[in-house]
Amino acid sequence: MIERLLIANRGEIACRIIRTARKMGIRTVAVYSDADAKALHVRQADEAVHIGASPAAESYLRGEKIIAAAKQTQAQAIHPGYGFLSENAAFAQAVIDAGLIWVGPNPASITAMGLKDAAKKLMADAGVPVTPGYMGDNQDAAFLAEQAAQIGYPVLIKAVAGGGGKGMRKVEARADFADALASCQREATASFGNAHVLIEKYIQRPRHIEVQVFGDTHGNIVHLFERDCSLQRRHQKLIEEAPAPGMDEASREKLCAVAVKAAKAVNYVGAGTIEFIADASGALSADRIWFMEMNTRLQVEHPVTEEITGVDLVEWQLRVASGEPLPLKQDELHINGWAMEARLYAEDPAKGFLPSIGRLDLFQLDEGVDGRIETGVVEGAEVSPFYDPMIAKLVAHGDTRDTARKNLSDMISGSAIWPVKTNAAFLINALVHPDFAAGEIDTGLIARDGDTMTAAPAPSADALTQAAMAMVPRSLFTGFRLNAAEVRNAPYLLDGARVDVSLHGPGAETPAPSMLVAEKGMVWQLEPFREDGTGHHAAHDGDILSPMPGKIIAVEVTQGQSVTKGQKLLTLEAMKMEHSLTAPFDGVVAELNARPDAQVQVEALLATITPLAA
């Protein structure tokens, strides 16, 4: 068995691996960048080694530094987690060549499944059904446009080296193809260093269903059933569950058998996921489910599989990497209940889901009933612009899907995070959406009805009263009881906007300058209303500020131009993704400081929109 393990990753997955390693008596070594010097995974590991500057390209993507850290600390093995170098065959081979144990599949398997076009060809040859499309080497834009026309719109452009929704665009019509291709290639180059794409037919009502597979070095391969990851925004998974709603036993057996067949085609070892696209226009059926790609690593959503099977997948990874056979045979694996996972992101739904960075002055998560929390941050930590904005995964289990869904909603409702913005309210709205609640889901649900999910709730009158009363001297309310009749309405500022709050009952001994109101997964700041009608000053409503450091790659407007609410003003490339900044209301571009290819810092004033004269 491995005795000392280096984890070539950060955040919640590093903490997750450390937890299992400690349970198994394995010492752990963390690596960290400048930005992560005080990170939770660094504090939890037995040892830690600094490997470079904050950008991933200078630290977590520097394979030679990671291998050197392993040798320096006498680690025997390297676990890559997910993301970063986890599916890099050259790095896996370098680890093996250095005499270390690679906790993952053989480099040949990573190579075989690493490029989406080659993987689809391999699967087709192995008798695994694949979606129709173009997977060739000709990357001429005009040629690709012609292929898309032959396939028939809508089509999906996908980076062959892609993942996590990056380098992927749905195209509805030929007129939109050129711009979508260029955007897709830019993002693919920035994220993966490879602009090569494939084109495939877009299934009108697709569901994203994946099967967890696991192999060992003794020739054994099993599946651990399926997961449904259909609730997505811009191809990024938000809520995952296991098993898949609507999957009958016959279809499950056929689908999982195909997944095992796919894994055997590449002599797979370790944890992997076979991803399928299903046509949800009718009942879920194995004959309308096609191979999409294989992820040759542990998945972000692996906890839902663990919750329904009772298996610790990280423990299995470490045992298989140590040469042991799989702990269980196929007939010993069973589904127990239902599990759901929500990805909690540091992002602001009210501003187009732009990442929100800064210090977590308040960070409280609720485990709820039969719940599980995976996170790599604590209160006081900094959310940096250098890495993925996911700050936690909340996982709920229940005897039925509805119980798991309600448990997860309660967990998210009990969270309180400030001043960093999160998608907590959006997740709650998604969980209670009637289509999701009924299990009638597909990957287009958020695109169709996302506005209703984006709507932020307002705090209840009781929550406002309780917070306001903590800001009022008790002497003002001597003789009144809590829940007594209303004394008066008083003006306050809630996140800068005036609200009237009912005051009654005893106040606090010492008045506070402001209070936080936490409810429904949201946090608001309540402060006294000053005579001039102001509280903490915020940027002008029409100021378009850069939400994070990044590069401007497109400017869509000119100074003096009239714009409408929601109109795209410019595109910012940050955190390896493109983010559109839009007009907050109808108006005129009064000031424009943005220039293509310019590097900008966080909160840089890029443009100012003034409202149209009444």
N, C-alpha and C positions, 0 to 999 in steps of 0.2 A: 504493500500500500504506500502511496505517496506520503511523505512525511512533512515536506515543506513546499508550499504552493505559491507561486507569484500570480497575481491577478492583473492582467494587462487591460484594465478598464477602470471606470470611475463610477460615482453615483450609486443609485439604488442597486444595480446589478452587482457591483463590487461588494456592497454590504450584504447582499443576498448570498453570494458565494462564501463570504467570510463566515456567515452564520452556520452554514452546513459544514464547512471545513472544521470549524471549532467543535461542532457536535461529533465529528469523526476523529478528533484528536490530531488534526493536521494544522501545522503552523502556517500562517499566511504572511505574504509580503505584498504591500500595496505600492503602486507607483503613482506619482502625482506631478502636476504642472504647477506653475507659479500661482495660478488662480485657485488651485485646490490644496494649497499648503495646509489649510485648517479644515479641510473637508472631513465629513463623517467617516468615509471609508479609510482615510489615513489614520484616524484616531482608533478605529476598531481593529485594524490589522496588528499583527505582532511586530512587524517591521514596516518601514516605508522608505522609498528611494525617490528622490527628486529626479525627473527625467527631462525637464525643459521648460520653455516659456508657455504662456497660456494657450495660444492657438494649437489646435490638435495636430496640425502639420508639423509643429515643432516639439511635440511631446508624445501624445498617445498614438500617433501614427509613425513614430520613429522606431521601427522594429529593432534596429541595432542597439538602441539605448535600452530597450526593454530586455533584450537577451543579456546585455551587459549587467543590468540590475539583477537578473536571475543568477548569474554566475557570481556576482559580488556577494549576494546573500546566501549562496549555496542552495537555492531553490532547485528542486528536482523537476518541477513541472510548471507549465504556464497555461492558465485558463484565460481565454480571450474575452469571455462574456459575450455580448452582442454589439454590433456596430464596430466602429474603428477597424481593427485588423482581424476580426473574427472570421471573415470569409476570404481572407487573403492567402491564397495557396503558397505564394512565395515566402511569406512570413512563416506559415506553418512548416514549410520545408526547412527554413533557416533554423527554426526551433529544434527540429529533429536533428539536423546536421550539427547543431551545437551540443548534441548529446543529452538534450532535455526531452521530457515527455510533453507532447502536445495534447491537451485535453480538447479533442475535437476530431473530426473525420480525417481520413487520409487526404493529403494534398491533391491526389489524383481525383478524388470524389469532389472536392471543392472546385477544381478546374472544370470537371465535367458538367457541374450544375451551376457554375458561377456566372456564365453568360446566358441570358434568357433565350437567345436564338439557338445556340448550340444545345442547350438543355431540352428545348422543345423537339429538336430533331432527334436527339437521343431517345427521348420518351416515345416519340412516334414509332421509331424503329423497334422499341421494346413492346409495342402493342398498347401503350397508354394513350387514351384519347386526348387530343390537344385542340385548342381553338384555331380556326383558320386564320391565315395572315401571311405577311412577308417577313422572312427571317434571313435574307441574303446579305452579301457584303457591299453591294452597290449602295452608297450613301448620298448619291447625287440628289439634291433637293427636288428637281423636276421628276426624276425617276421615282422617288418615293411618293410624290404626289400622284403619279400615274398608278402606282401600286395601290394606293389608298382608294382611288376611284374604282379600280377593278374589284377590290374587296367589297366596296360599298359602304357609304357613310350611314351612321357614325362609325368612326374608327378610333383606336387608342394608339397613341405614339408612346413607346416605352423605351427607356434607356436599357440597353442589354446588360449593363453592369449595375442597374438601379436597385432600389429598395427603399422602403419607408415612404413611398409615394413621390419620391424625388425623381425628376427627369421623366415625368409622365403627364400626358395631356390627352383629354378627350376632344375630338374634333367633330363637329356636327356637319360641316359643309366644306366643299373644296376651297371656297374663298378664304376660309380661316386657316387652311393647312399650313401655309408658308410661315405665318407668324407663330403658330403653335409649335412647329418644328424647330424654329430658331430658338424660341424660349426653352423648349425641352432640352435642346443640345447645350445651351449655355448652362443650364442647371445641372445637367449630367456631367459636364466637364468640371464644373466647380466642385461637385460632390464626389465624383468617382474618377476624374481624370480620363474619362472615356466618353466621347460624344456619340458613339455608335448607337443606333436605335433600331427597333423593329416596329412593324405595323401589324396590328391584329384587329379582327372584327370586334366591335364593341357590342356586348350583349346588353339589350335594352333594359332588362331588369335583373342585373347581376347580383348574386350573393357570393360573398367571399367565405369559402369553407376550406379549412385546412385540417390535415391529419398529422398528429404527432407520431413519429416513428423513432425507433431506437434499435441500434445494432451493436454487436460486440465483436471481438476479434476471434470468436469461435464459430462464426458463421450464423449466429442467431439474429433474427430481426423480428421485432414485434411492433404493433401499433398500440397507442394508448387513446384510441378513439378520436373523435373530431371536435373541432372548435368552430364557432361561427364568429367572424370578424367583419360583418357586413356594415356595421354602423361606422361610417368613415366621413371625414371632411377633407377634401382635396387628396384623396387616396391615403390619408393618414388615419389609422385605426384609433377609435376613441373608446368604444365599449366592446369587449369580447366576452363570449360565453361558451360554456361547454355543459352538455352536448349542444348540437345545433337544433334549434326549434323546427319541428316538422319532419325530422329525419326518422323514418321508420326503420325497424330492425333489418329488413331485407336490403334496403338502400345503404344502410350503415355498413353491413357486412361486405357488400360489393365495393363500396368506395374505399373502405379501409384495406381490402385485399389489393385493390389497384395501387394504393399508397405503398404497401409493402413490396409489391412488384417493382415499383419505381425505385425504391431504395435498394433492392437487390440488384437492379440493373447497373448500379455504380458501386456495388460491394460496400455499402454504407456502414460506417462505424460511428457510434455516438448518437447524440440527440440531433434530430433534424425534423423539418416540417415540409410536407408535400402540400402545396397550395393549389386549390382548385377554384374555378369560377363556375357557378351554377346559374342556370336560367330559372329565375323566380317568377316567371310569368304564369306558371301553373304549379301543381304540387311538386314538392322536392322529389327528384327521382335520379338514381345513379346514371341513367342513360342520357341525362341532360346536365352532366357535370364533366368539365374538361380540365385537364392539367394546365396550370398556369406557370408555376415555377417551384423550385425547391430552395429553401433556406437551410444552408448547411451549418447550422448553429442552434443555440438555444434561442427561443423567441421571447420577446417582451411579455407576451400573454401566457407564458408557460404556467403561471400559478393556477389558472382555472383548470388545467388538466391535472395538476397536483391535487387540487381540492376535490375533484370527483373520483380520483383513483387512489388517493392516499399514498402516492409515490413521490419521493423527493428526487426530482430529475437531476439536480446538481449532484446529489450523492451517486446516482447511477452513472453520471458522467465521470466522476472521479474513480469509481470502481472499475468501469470499463477501461479507462485510460491506464489503470494499474494492472490490466490483464485479466481481470475477473470476468466470468460470464454474467449475463443479465440476471439480476436477482429473481425475476419472475418470468414464467412462461406465459404464452398468450392466453391459455385457458384459465390462468390465475388472475387475470386483469378484468375488473368489472367497473361499471359506472355506478356511483353512489350520489344521488341527488343532482343538484344543479349549482353551477358557480358562474359568477359574473365579475368582470374586472373593468374598472374605469381608470383611464389615464388622466391624472390631474396635471394640467399644464399651467405654467406661468405665462399667461397670455391674456389679452383683453378682448373678449368677444365684441364689446361695444366699438372697438377700433379695428374691426376686420381681423380679429384674432392675432394681432401683432404681439410678438413676445414681450413680456414685461420683465424687466430686470431690476435689481436693487437688493436691499437688505430685507430679510424676513423678520421684521420686528415682532410679528405675531405669527406663529406657526403651530397650530393645534389640529390634530387629526383624531377622528373618533373611530375606534375599532368596532363599535356597534355590537350586534348580536351575531356570533359565529362569523366574525370578520377577520380580515388580515390586511396589514399595511406594509407596503414595500416602499422605502424612501431612502434617499441618500443625503438629505439635508435635515437640519434642526433649526430651531428658533435662533435667530441671530446670524444665520448663514447668509451668504451672498448668492443671488442668482445672477450668473455672469452671462455676457453675450456670446461666449465662445462655444457653448455646447447646446445640446438639445434642451428645449425648455420644459421637458417633463420633470416634475419635482416629486411625484409620488404615484403609486398605483394602489387603489383601494379595491379589495377583493372580498366578495360576500358569497356565502354558501347557504343553501337551503334545501329542504326536501323537494320543493317544486321550483319551477322557473319563476313563478310569481312571488314566492317567498324570497328567493335570492334577489330578485329585482327590487322588492321593497326594502330588504335589508341593506342593499347597496345605496339606495336613495337616502335612507336614514343616516348611513355613514357619511355620505357627502354633505348632507344637511348639517351634520354636527361638526363640520370642519370650520376653522376660522383662520384666515391668512390675510395679513396686511403689512405694509401698503402695496406689496406686489399683487397685481391682479391675477385672477385665475379663471378657469372655465368651469368652476364648480356649479354655478347656477345653470349653465348650458347643459351640463351632464344630467342634472336633475330633471330639467325640462325634457331632455331626450328620453330618459327612463320612464317618464309618465306620458309620453306621447302615445296616443291610442294605437297607432300602428305598431310601435315597438312593443307596447304592453301586450298586444295580441300576437306577437311573433311574426307579424307581416312586415318583414324588413328586406331591404336591398341596399346596395351601396349608394343609390341616388336619393335616399330618404332625406338626408340633411340638405342636399342641393335643392330639393323640391320644397321642403317645409322648414328650412333652417331659420327663417326669420322668427317663427314662433318660439323656437328653442333659444334664440339669441336674446330675446326680451328678458331684461333683468328684473327680478322682483323688487318690490319696495318693502322696507321693513314694516312690521305690523305696528299698530298704534301702541300696543302694550310694550313692545320692545323699545320704542322711542321714549315712552313715559319712564320706564325703568332706568334708561340711560340718562335722561334729563334730570330725574330726581336725584341721581348720584352727583349732579353738578350744582344742586341747590342747598344752601345752608339749612340745617334742620330747624333753626330758630324761626324760620319763616313759616313753618308748618306745625308748630307746637299745638297739640290737641287734635290733630287729624290722624285718622287711621289709614293704613295701606288699603287700597281698594275702596276708599271712601268716595263720596260724591266729588265730582270734578270741582276744583277750586278755580282754575282759570286756564286759558290757553296762552301759551307764551311762544314768541318767535325764536327759532333756532336756525342754524345753517347745517344742512345735511349734505356732505360732500360739496359744499359751496352754494347749494340752492336753499332758499328759504322754505321752512316748513313750520306749521303751528303744532305745538305739542301740548297735550293735556297734562297738567301738573296736579297731583293729589297725593296725600299720604306724607309720611315723614321723609325729609331729605337727608343728605349726607352731613356728617359733622363738619367737614371741610370741603368747600366747593372746588370742583376740578375745572381746569381751563377747557377741557374737551373730553369726550368719551368715545369709545368704539362700540358700535351696535353690531352684534354678530347674530345672524339668523339666516337659515336656508342656504348655508354655504357661502353667504356673502358677508362682507364687513363694510360698514359705513362709518365715517367720522362725523360726530355730532359736536357742534361747538356753539357758544353763545352768539346771538345776533347782535352785532354792534350797531350803533346809531347811524353810521354811514352805510349800513347795509352790506358790509363786507366781512369776510372771515379770512382764512388763508388765501392769499392771492394765487390764482392759477394763470396759465397762459391764456391769451385771448382766444375766444372760441374759434376764430378763423385762422389761427396760427397753425401751420402744418409743420410739426417738429419731427425730427428723425427719432424713431423709437429706440434706436440702438446704433452702434457704430456699423457702417456698411459702405457699399459702393452704389452710386446712382447709375443705373444701366439704361434708363429711358425717361425722357421728359415728354409728356403728352400735351402740354399746354404752353401758351405764351403769355407774357405779362399783358394785362389789359383784356384778356379773353374772358368772355362770360362762360360760366360753368353751372351745371346743375348738381343737386345733391346726389352723392354717390358716384359722380363721374371720376374716372381715373385721372390723377394729376401726374404721377410719376411712379416709377418702379425702383425699389431699393433691394439690392442683393445683400442679405445678411444671414448669418447662421446657415450658409450654404443653400438658402432658399430665396425665391423672389417674393417680395411683399409689395402689394399695390397700396399706395396712399391716395385716398379719395377726398373729394370735396365734402365738407360737413353739412353744407346747405347750398341753396341757389345763391350765386353771387358772381363776383368779378375777381380775377387774379390781380390783386393790387400790388403784390411784391413776389418776385420769383428769384430765388437764390440758387436753385438747383441746376447743375450742369451735368450732362452725361459723362460718365467715367470718373466723376469727382468722388473722393473719399470723404465721408462726413462722420462727425462724432455724434454721440447720443445727445438728443435735445437741440441739435442744430436747427435753426429756423430755415426751412427749405422754401416755404411760400406762405403768403397770407391771403386769405379769401375774405373780402368784405361783402356783406349782404347787399342785395339789390335794393335800391331806394324804393320806399313805399309809394 
